[in-house]
Amino acid sequence: MKPDVDIVTFGCRLNAYESEVIRARATEDGLTDAVVFNTCAVTGEAVRQARQAIRKARRERPGARLIVTGCAAQIDPQAFADMAEVDLVLGNAEKSQAGVYALQAEPVRVRVNDIMSVRETAGHLIDGLKDRARAYVEVQNGCDHRCTFCIIPFGRGNSRSAGAGEVVEQVRRLTAQGYQEVVLTGVDVTSWGTDLPGQPTLGQLVARILKLVPELPRLRLSSIDAAEIDADLLRCLAEEPRLMPYLHLSLQAGDDMILKRMKRRHSRADALKLVADVRAVRPDTAFGADFIAGFPTETDEMFENTIRLVEDAGLAFLHVFPYSPRPGTPAARMPPVKGPIIKARAARLRAAGEAALARHLDRQVGRTLKGLVERPGLARAEDFTEIAFTGEAEIGQVTALHVTGHDGHRVLAQTLVMEPA
């Protein structure tokens, strides 16, 4: 038996998707006895964890070939090349290229090109993930915006979109394989189409998928930018029940001065208007949001504006990140907030998120939800609520579940009747 190739993934869902591309390429190239680390660069902690995992892998598999790729490798390839444990460093553009894992003894240990020169995104579309419940389709990569805290554009490059025809065809293939839910993912999904002829919008892509793949039961969006939701997307939410009523917003803060210093393109009022506009056409929509606690120059009053936004917007799911300076970003040169204050603010935001989730879960009790079964006893509702249930249900299928209560983290339910595929 050939030694295994393991893929260790850090960071976002897009990285998880691309790790499956890596797995497919490594298999095609005949790679054996190797560990590929698909790294993240969002925070310094993510980079530290990757380096720690590399050292551990070398101790546990002394003869294996260790390959490092992903955003951290793209941004600072030499830092990983300098690690004695590492055999090869690949950039984000290189990691999905055919043949790159076939080079077993190449003299060049670093294969990282200028990510800003990359213009294509869809050459590596794959037919599904190891996640049996849902499939992910990368429709966009890179980002044209330059938020002052973010290093990711330097790891992913400028925004580039997969062609609508390619996306539709992949969704059709995935649906034919039995996937009940497809998620459109990318670095800045709502910028999809800005680099394509005619500059189509994300809403137009969604409408096209739903029209041309009528057999697809559920279509979901990954994180979106509050500044870029378009009229067509709003129309789809209003008119198409197969578009799931959940939006995860990249908000980051609830204070206008901090948003300005972050170089975000929306204001507090913009965020509240977006939520109100969506709820006006799709009242059952749930919202999640990303927030950064302790951004440089943030005062107590500014932070309180963020805390209040959680309730004012009726958010249900929060991802909270303590601010972590990334070298090379403008925010890293701004007057910092003291570490203990950042930690305390992050804890308060998480507590606000727990209270918001509890309010959301309270509203689900007594309802019957359609849950996509992710694993035995666990499913996701259309609005992304996690459901722990009793009874039998097949993984990857949509099941009717009656909610009897909640535990503060997920609702508790009983299986009713399996929905037809």
Protein Blocks (a to p, Z undefined) as FASTA:
>chain_A
ZZddddddehjfklmmmmmmmmmmmmmnopahiadddddfkbmklmmmmmmmmmmmmmmm
mmbccddedjklmmmmmlmmmpmkbmbdcdfklmmpghklmmmkbfblbdcddfklpcbf
klmgcebdfblkbccddfbgcjfbdcfkbcklmmnopaddddfklmmmmmmmmmmnopab
dcdddfblmlgojlgghiaafklmmmmmmmmmmmlmbdcdddddfklccfklmmmmmmmm
klccbddddekpacfklmmmnopabdfklmmmmmmmmmmmmmmbccdddddehiehiafk
lmmmmmmmmmmnopabdcdddddddehiaklmpccddfklmmmmmmmmmmmmmmmmmmmm
mmmgopacddddfbghiacdfkopacddeddddehiacddddfbdehjaccdddfbdcdZ
Z
